[in-house]
């Protein structure tokens, strides 16, 4: 996703004038080279200074430029939170905050680098949109959306060399719309971000062992949420499961449950998210998911038991 | 440098007359609200006036083409009265300051005529103006960005982040003025942060062109900025008096926020009138 973002940003800069990327001593190194070579004045490294990264982007946007702020997800919003809130969101400026390694991607770096409640925090700010693509293909589409939006966006990316999952998706990527990426009739799994691959693993096992037809939807635009699309899913499936790499607090799962109540949904609704706790463990990203109670087996068993 | 395009004929006497008028206007407004930051506005009035009327470039039709940002947003009245004088803000809006339906509140809001960004939370203005100046530099636009900060504001780390990076980015079209009135909400800055002084040395060490002036001497401000070398961003350390112009407000912390009573208001008007005759 990281490299796809850098490559796409280069394409954006070739097509539009005044596209800037402002980084805080973190960069998609090699893949950023074409951009840096062709637009050296538009690649700005402010150093380890995240507050200035955000405010400087606001200044660029106030001059009509398209600005991307880029660093590790935790540092992109927690450290400069007030700059994000006032300079970008209050003023509703077209700046994209790119949080690389959202969720627990930085699995060996420890809790200081886990952005597990980032969407709740940043999504609570008026005007802010949140996009969390599940694969490189969605990252490409999302980067274009960010460049063309007239307001602030938090683009939450993985960084672990995610595989493409949406190449055969029956529906296209559209900002603000949940997107069917796999057909199915009985069970629907809604997910976003790199944990989407776990949704596919669960679906495969349900289809193989339980003969259940499983649809998968990508809720890449977590805010503004496609409430009409979610309601349709709640109407059309007997079992709906939300799987996400984000704290249960301020989660997509919680919002889907709220919608289910509003529409008096009759489906079985299950939600799977990160725990509302800091974990003190290291390993792979999948080890972190496991430590938070997120495994394909747990999700599979819950869906089978609940259906 | 574009000294040739600066208004060489800055009339400091006219500026003094304007500033007396501005103080009266702010005192008038003070009688319509229970609280306003009169003292913080009084300390930066001469700075704001000399930037708008002396330093900022205008196009052939007299419209301002440079940018001004009041990073110390609580001094908003100093900017509002100047914008009123320039015809950018309508009189009715100042008359209704902080009233329902009025666009003017204690802190400058984004979207108001003449206001470039929402300020009020300290430490945002300098990095925002670094971004503006960078955009102008990269796009080859001849424009200077002026930003006014408070001395208490310099305690925000974000100011020093921006101070560190601006010269490195090759920014020269940025002039920051620090309203060094030696007061923050809870007392004298020189007492809460004695190691902060001398400020000028610290800013110089970050690669800025620096100068220290009397912040109530319009001619000195104008001369210092218009004669700058221009090889780096400039920071003017302007020594000021909080509450300047009204004896009982000067250097008295309560006037950071308080509005004068009707009697105090009358006394202040008399003092300003006396200054005019003197």
Interface residues (C-beta under 8 A of the other chain):
Chain A: X18 X20 X41 X42 X44 X46 X47 X49 X51 X52 X54 X55 X56 X57 X58 X59 X60 X61 X62 X63 X64 X65 X67 X82 X83 X86 X87 X90 X91
Chain B: X110 X116 X117 X118 X121 X123 X124 X126 X127 X128 X129 X130 X131 X132 X133 X134 X135 X136 X138 X139 X157 X158 X161 X162 X164 X165 X169
